[in-house]
Amino acid sequence: MTIAGALPYIQIVLSVVLIVCILLQQTGASLGGAFGADNFSAAYHTRRGLEKYLFRTTIIVGILFAASAFVALVIH
């Protein structure tokens, strides 16, 4: 199996992992913040522990997904 044959499966796995990582992240913004309410306490949040690891994992998986999409574009 060549890289061109395995690339769709890699992209499917990366997309599912990226979706899970994004959905597992907690947001500090409440529903009122979406409608213009004052919610400045959410802007000053320091990530620690598992939340920091999940944030960095999300960035890495996003970069890998973008790279795999670029490789798929170049190959085809």
N, C-alpha and C positions, 0 to 999 in steps of 0.2 A: 504494500500500500504506500503510495507516494504522499508527499505533503499536500498535494492538491486534492487527493482523495480523503485525507484525514481532516482537512481544514474545516469542512462544515460541521463535523462532530466536535472539533475543538471549540468552534464558535458557539455551538449550542451549549456546551458545558460552561464556557466562560460567561455566556449571557445569563444562564440560570444562577450561577454563583454571584454574579454582579447584582442581579435582582434581589437575591436573598440578603446580600450584604447591605444594600441600600434600605431594604425594608426593616432590617434589624436595628438600624441606627435610630436612636431616640432624638426627637427634635425638641428644642426648648421653646419653640413658638407655640402659643396657644391659638385657638380658633379666632380670638379677637385680634391677634396680630396679623391675620390674613386680611382683615377688613380695615386696617389702618389704625387700630388701637395702639396705645403706647405700650410697647413690650421691650424695653431696653435691657431688662435683666437677662433675656435670652441671648443677647449679643456677647455677653461677657462670661463665657462658659469655657472652662479648661477641661480638656479631655484627659482622662486618667485610666490606667489599667486596661481592661478589656475594651472599653469604648475607644481608646486611642489605637489599640491593635486593630479593631474592626474598621476604623477610619482609614488607617494606612493600607489595610488589605483591600478596601474598596478602591482606593486610588490605584494600587498595583494591578488589580484585576481589570479596572477600566482601561489602563494603559495597554495591558495585554490584549484586551478585546479590540481596541482601536488598531493595534499593530497587526492583529490577525485579519482584521477587515482590510487594512492596507495591503497586506500580502495577498489576500484573495483578489483584490482589485488588480494588482500587478500581474499575478499569475494568469488570470483570465483575460 
